[in-house]
Amino acid sequence: MVDEGKAILLRLCERVEAEQPSDLPTLYGLTQAATEEFNALGREFMATGSGIETVAREWICDEFCFVASAYGFTDADAEALTAGRDW
């Protein structure tokens, strides 16, 4: 499942590169889709009697910030990048 988390982040990068968002609201739309994928992954973890632990949740949020910054969105709000998360 860790590999699936990595794949979600890579798909986010691919979408940012393909769609080239010009503003934060558009970027947030892309990150929301990735957040929903992580929500689904979290439900898979729960089904196996596990969950996304605190350190992993923080790491995932940090990775969303890294992706935003890497594509020039240095002023992206960390909470907005993962709005709608349930993990």
NORJO-V545491 format. One record per pair of residues at least 24 apart in sequence whose C-alpha atoms are under 10 Angstrom apart, sorted by the first residue. I is the first residue (numbers start at 1). J is the second residue. D is the distance in Angstrom with one decimal. If there is no record, write none. Layout:
I,J,D ; I,J,D
This chain:
1,41,7.5 ; 1,42,9.4 ; 1,44,8.5 ; 1,45,7.8 ; 2,41,9.4 ; 2,52,10.0 ; 2,56,9.8 ; 4,37,9.5 ; 4,38,9.0 ; 4,41,7.8 ; 5,34,9.7 ; 5,37,8.6 ; 5,38,7.0 ; 5,41,7.6 ; 5,42,9.8 ; 5,60,8.4 ; 6,60,9.5 ; 6,63,9.9 ; 8,33,9.6 ; 8,34,6.3 ; 8,35,8.8 ; 8,36,9.9 ; 8,37,6.9 ; 8,38,7.4 ; 8,41,9.6 ; 9,34,7.2 ; 9,35,9.6 ; 9,37,9.7 ; 9,38,9.4 ; 9,60,8.8 ; 9,63,7.8 ; 9,64,7.8 ; 9,67,8.3 ; 10,34,9.8 ; 10,67,9.5 ; 12,64,8.9 ; 12,67,8.3 ; 12,68,9.9 ; 13,64,9.7 ; 13,67,7.0 ; 13,68,9.1 ; 13,70,9.5 ; 13,71,8.7 ; 16,67,9.0 ; 16,68,9.0 ; 16,71,7.8 ; 17,71,8.3 ; 20,71,8.8 ; 21,71,9.3 ; 21,73,9.7 ; 22,72,9.9 ; 22,73,9.5 ; 23,73,8.3 ; 23,76,9.7 ; 24,68,9.3 ; 24,73,7.3 ; 24,75,8.6 ; 24,76,6.7 ; 24,77,8.9 ; 24,80,9.4 ; 24,81,9.3 ; 25,76,9.6 ; 25,80,9.3 ; 25,81,9.7 ; 27,68,7.9 ; 27,71,9.8 ; 27,73,8.5 ; 27,76,8.8 ; 27,80,9.8 ; 27,81,8.1 ; 28,68,9.4 ; 28,76,8.6 ; 28,77,9.2 ; 28,80,6.7 ; 28,81,5.6 ; 28,82,8.1 ; 28,83,8.4 ; 29,80,9.7 ; 29,81,8.6 ; 29,82,9.9 ; 29,83,9.8 ; 30,81,8.8 ; 31,64,7.5 ; 31,65,10.0 ; 31,67,9.6 ; 31,68,9.0 ; 31,80,8.7 ; 31,81,5.7 ; 31,82,6.5 ; 31,83,8.5 ; 32,80,8.5 ; 32,81,6.8 ; 32,82,6.2 ; 32,83,6.6 ; 32,84,7.2 ; 32,85,8.4 ; 33,82,9.3 ; 33,84,9.7 ; 34,64,9.2 ; 34,81,9.4 ; 34,82,8.3 ; 34,85,9.7 ; 35,60,9.5 ; 35,61,9.6 ; 35,64,9.2 ; 35,81,8.2 ; 35,82,5.7 ; 35,83,7.5 ; 35,84,7.1 ; 35,85,5.9 ; 35,86,8.8 ; 35,87,9.5 ; 36,82,8.8 ; 36,83,9.4 ; 36,84,7.5 ; 36,85,6.9 ; 36,86,8.7 ; 37,85,9.5 ; 38,82,9.6 ; 38,85,7.7 ; 38,86,8.7 ; 38,87,8.0 ; 39,84,8.7 ; 39,85,6.2 ; 39,86,5.9 ; 39,87,6.5 ; 40,85,9.9 ; 40,86,9.3 ; 40,87,9.7 ; 41,87,9.5 ; 42,85,9.7 ; 42,86,8.1 ; 42,87,6.5 ; 43,86,9.3 ; 43,87,8.9 ; 51,87,8.2 ; 52,87,6.6 ; 53,87,8.5 ; 54,87,8.8 ; 56,87,9.7 ; 57,85,9.9 ; 57,87,6.9
